[in-house]
């Protein structure tokens, strides 16, 4: 089923590229930033596009400089779009491979990954770096499912070098890594993650390190109210306030710790304090983790990483339209990972009805989220519906 869907979706993407007129969003800005790098500029404070300063790590520059070279300095937009059709097809293949391996989502529900208007636009029409970042992140999840944690750390770091949002996967990844692998292996994986960042950023770290770190990994970035998809239902004064930003950050961290304790590390009473006690006990002898690894399933890995990423989405300072690619493909996994309590009670008829209602609720949630992302420009209503649906899903994950 997955292979057929990938092929059909790729053909649909080609048709979309041929029929839908191109309108520039960030492509020209990306090309301008790549030209600055190609001209020899290594000061991140001086690298700019026509929409403002460069705010992505060095992997982004290498990627779009390569695209610039094969698209006649960015002028051959159609060729670039076709390249991103290939990226999109690879992304669909990776996401479906992870989903199938988890055995959480029914085969028919994979088709839900192929029907998003906004996602086709983000990948094939607009050529955002979010799609490439997400592709590599899904490869990292697949590697983690196979318990190849060092390779997964490398892939996740490569994704973060294209766009910083891949770091949202890092908290659950570290819990899984440190909690289920040898301490020595965990140290190698963390070292590999950091090493990739150093190697990728070295041309800039060795010349203008402060400018590179400050721009590529800027945590205090200010967002424009006009483009927010998720917070239009609050006032511009609230949106722009430091108190609002701090509140979101604190909520984000608190929910991460709550999920780590109750869902990602359940042995010995949970993350507090069993995770740390177990770590220090194993650290003395670098104890093997074979028994622990057997208890870590492919579903455990992807659900934990998808939950960690989704928590970041719920409490994001601002979501722009292309950010939908960060989590859309994990929605079926998240929705179907929620248990249908009582679905087996009340006889066959009652059980079937409950299962049908559960499926309808899941599809309805995806439909509501998709609608919100397709409202342009976003409105207080669309933002409120998006937040409410996100909050309901997060609560269901916690209770489920």
N, C-alpha and C positions, 0 to 999 in steps of 0.2 A: 504493500500500500504506500509506504513512505517513498519508495523509488518512483512510483508512478506519479505521485503528487509533486515531487521535486521537478520532474521533467515537464509536467503540464504547467506548473507554476512558472518555470523558466520561459516556456513558450508564451504564456500570458504576459510576462514581463517584457519580452521582445515586442509583442503587439502594442503594449502600453507606450514603450519608447517611440515606436513608429507613428503612433496616432496622436499622442498628447504633445502639444507644443511645449518646447523648453522655455522656462523662465528662470533667470539667474537668481539664486538666493545667496549662497556662499562660495560657489565655484570660483568666481573671479577673485574673491578675497583669498581663497586658498592658493590660487595661482600666483597672486602678488606676493604672498608670504614665501612661497617656494622660490620665486625669482630672487627675492632678497637673499635667501640662503645660497642659491646657486651663484650669486655674484660675489660671495665670499664673506658676507656679513655674519658675525657670530655673536653679536650683542643682541640678546632677546628684546631689550628695550627699544631697539631700532627696527625690529622686524614687524612690519605692518601689512595689512590688506586694506581694501577699500571700505571695510566695515569696522576697522579699528585695529588695535594691537594684537599680535599673536598670543594666544592663551593656551596653546596645546604643547605637549612635550615633543622631544626631538623626533620620535618615531613618526609622528604626523608629518614633519617636514620631509623626511626621507621618502615616505609614501607618496606624498603629493608632488614632490620634485620628480620622482620616477614617472608619475602620471603626466606631469607637464612635458616630460621629454618624449613620451610616446603619443602625445595628442597635439603635436605642433604648437608647443608653448601654451597649451590650454585652449587653442582655437578650435580644435576638432572635438566639439562637445559630444557629437553622436558616438564617436569611438569611445570616449570616456564613459558614456552611459552604457554601452555594450559591455565594457569591462566591469561595470558595477552590476550588470545583470548576472555576470559570472560570479561575482562576489555574493550576490543575493542567493543564487542557486547553491553555492557552497555553504552559505549560512543556513539555508533551509535544510540541507543535507546534514549539517552538524547538529542543528537543533533537534531534528527528528531522530537522529541516531541516539542522542542523549535521552530523548523522551521514550523511545522504544526500549532502550536498555533498562530504563527505570521500571517499566511495566506498571505504570500508574494510570496512564491515559488509554482509553479504548482506541483501537485503530481508526475508527471513523472520525474521532475528534481531532486527528492530525490535520484534517482538511481545514479546521479553523485557523491553522497557521498560514493559510494561503489566500485568505479573503479580505485582508486589511488594505483599504485604499491608502491610508496614510503610510503604511510600511512600504508599499510599492513606490510611493513617492519619495520617501527618505532614501531608499536604496537606488532605484533605477533612474529616477528623474532628477533628484537633487544632489546625489553623490556625496552625502555627508560622511565625515569620518566616523560617526557613531556606528554605522553599519560594519565597517572593518573592525573596529574595536570589539563590537559584539560578536562577530564571527570568531575572532581569536579567543574571546572569553568562553564561548561554547566549546571550542577545542580543548581549552583548559579544563572545563568541567568533565568532558569525556575522558580525558587523561586521569583525572582524579577518580572518576568512577572505576577506572581500571587499576586504581591504587598505584599509579605512576606519579607520585606527588611531586617529585623533583621536576619532572618534565612539565607537570601542570603549573608549577610555580614559575617556570620559565615562560610558558605561554601566557599566563596571567600578567606577568610583568611586561611582555611584549604588547599585550592589549592596553595596559596602562600607559605605555609609551606613546600610543596613538591618541588616547583620550583618558583623562584622569578618572572618569566614572567607573572604570573597571575595578578601582579600589573598593567599591561597595561590596564586591565579592570577598574581599580579604578577611574580614572578621570570621565568618563561618569557615572559610578555608583554613585559617590558622587553628581554629578549634578542632576541626577534623584532622588536620596534619599533626599537631602536637599531641592530641588525645589518642591517636590510633597508630602512630608510627614510632619507630625507634627515635630516641632523642637525637642521635647523630644524624639520622636521615632528615629529621625536621630542621636541624641546623643547616645542613647542606641545602635544603630547599629554600630556606629563608635567605641564605647567602646567595643562592642562584637568582632569586628575585631581585635582591639589591644589586647584584653584579650586573644584571641586564640593564638596570637603570643607569648604572655608572658607565657602562660601555656605550649605550645608546646616546647618552647625554654628554659623553666626554669632550667632543669638539667645543661644547659650550661651557661645560664645567671647568675645563682647563683654561678658559679665557675670561669669561664673564660669569662666574658661578652664581653670584648673588642675583643677577638679572635673570639667569635661566631658571633657577629654583623659584624665584618670586613670581615670574610670569607663567611658567609651565605648570606649576602646582599651587596656584594662588587660591587660598582657602577663604580669603575675605573679599572675594569678588562681589561687586555690586551688580544686581540684575535690573533690567528695565521692566517696569510694570506693564508696559504695552504688550510685551511678548509672553508674559507668564500664562501658562495653560491651567495651572492648578490653584492659583490664589487670587483670581479676579473677584471672588466674593468677599474679600477683605478690602479695606480702603487702601489707597496708595500710601497714606501716612503710616498705616500699620505695616504694610508690605516693606516699606523702606526703613523701618525702625530697627535698631540694634537689638532691642528687647525681643522682637519677633524672631529674628535670626538666632539669638541665643536660646530661646525657648524651643525652637525646632531642633537645634543641635543637642540640647539636653534630653529631649524626648527621644531622639534618634539613639543616643548612647544608652539610655535607660532600657528601651525596648530591645536593643541588641543584647544587652546583658540578660534580660528576662528570657529571651529565646535561647540564648546559649545555655542557661541554667535548666530550663524546662524541656527543651526540644533537641538541641544539638549535642548535648552531653548528658545523658540520662543515668549513667551508671553511678552507683555509690551515693545516691541522693542528689545528683546534679552537679552543675558547674561549680557552685560554691558549697563546700570547699574541695569536693572530691577530685576535680580536675587538677588542682594544684598539688594536692597530696599525692596523687598518682604520678604526676610529672616528676616530682622530686624523688619519689621512690625508684622510679625507672631510671632517672638521670644518673644515679650512683653507679649502676652497672650497665647502662645502655641496654636495658632488657628488651628482648624481642617482643613484638606486639602481634604475633601470629593469631592468638585467640581473639584479640580485639579486632583485628582486621577481618576475621571471618564474620563478625557481627555487624560490620559496616557494609550495607548493601548499596547498589547503584542508586536506588531510590533515596536512601539516606543522604547520599552525597549531593545529588542535584536538588533535592528539596531544601536542604540546609542552605546551600549556596543561593538558590533562588529566593528563599525567604530573607536572607541577609540583604540581597540586592533590593528586594521589594520594600523592605523597611526603609532603606535609603530613599527610594522613590516616594514613599508616603510622606516622609519628613523633609523632602528636598526643598532647598531655599527657593528654587523656581524650576519649573519644567518648561522647556521649549519644545516645539513640535517634533524636532528630530530626536528628542530624548525618548520618544515612544519605543524606539528600537532597543533601548536598554532593557526592557522587561516584557515586551509584548509576547515573545516566543515562550516565556516561562509561565504565562497565564494558565494554559491548560494543565500543566503540572501542578501549579499551586491550587487550582480549583478542584482537580480530581484527587489531590492528596488529602482533602478534607473528608473525613469519614461521614457516611450517611447513617447517623445513629437511628436505630429503629427500623431500618429498611428491611430487616428480616423478620419483623414482628407483625402480627395481625393477619396472618394468612397470606396466600399467594397474591390475591387481588390487592390487599393493602400494601404488600411489599412492592408490587409492580407500580402502583400509583406513587408511592414514595420515591422510588427510583426515577420514575418519569419526572416528578416534580423537581428532584435533585438535579437531573440533567437540564431541565428547563431553566432552573436557577443559575446553573453554571454558564450556559449559553447566553442567558439574559445578561449576566454580569459582564461577559466579554462584549456583548453588543452595546451595553451602556458605556463601557470604557471606550470602545471604538467610536461611538457617536461623539463623545466628548472631545476626542482627539481630532475629529473631522469638522468641528465647529470653528470657523475662522471668520473674523478674529474671535478669540475665546470671550465668553460672557460670564457674568456672575453665576448664571444658572448652570452653564456647562462646567464651570470650575467646581461648583458646589456638588453637582452630581458625581464628578470625578472623585472628589475628596470623600464623599459619602460611600461610594462603591469601594474605593481603596480601603477605607476604614472598616467597612463591613467584612471585606476579604481578610484583612489583617486580624480582626477579632475572631473570625471563623478559623483561621489557621491556629491561633492561640488555643481556642477551645477544642479544635478538632484533633 
